[in-house]
Amino acid sequence: MTLLTYTYECKADSKGRVMLPGGLKKELSPVLNEGFVIKKSVFYNCLELYPRSEWNEEMTGVDKLNRFVKKNVDFIRKFMAGVKPVELDNNGRFLIPKDLLVFAKISKDIVMTSQINKIEIWDKQSYESVLGDNSVDFGTLAEDVMGDMQNTSG
């Protein structure tokens, strides 16, 4: 499993090419040659960049859905809409396809942030807007999500 940790600010050029930040490149070094998959996020107007091995694991889970259940088929169709393979060029750049740039409203300034095993790619203004949303109390959210976790060490 690829475990990613950090947040980076970078820029997309007019063609949608993005230089993979050096720190992220270092974190991804074991899987750089596998390539990546980029897709629309389910919950937000941002993109998700998966190392190929993580994408394959995701697909293993999706493949378990019974395709004779309509809501499963509907989910798969929406989940897979716009999925594209991505490769790094010799300069360490990757191209975000035009339709995905439009979906995420990415123009120039972007934020790439860890989602543990994948990377979210945001338009910087949209990212800051979501982080600044005070309708969610982070302390309460942290308690709800993490408060019941059992300490599994020692």
C-alpha angles and dihedrals in degrees: 000000000000111000113198124188119174145073123227135187117214142146137255117216123228091274093051096256116149128193110227104238114249095241092050091046088054092049090049096043094112091057105029094107093054093069126222143260122224125199145158117277116248096223107027142034092259135097133249122219114199127190104238093250091053091048091052089053090050090051091051088060094045090048089063091066115109106245091202088072109084097214089055091053090046090050093049092049093051093040092052096043109121096004110157136177116242130199130187115241123222090275094055094255130132130198122237106211116243095245090055092047088055093046092052093039089233115169111155118315112065140174122217111197135176123257090180099258099020138034126243115216115204139176100249095237092049091049093051090047092053092046090048093052102122093187086088115066103213094203092055091043091051091050093047094048103034104020097087096046113123119231101244097182123098 
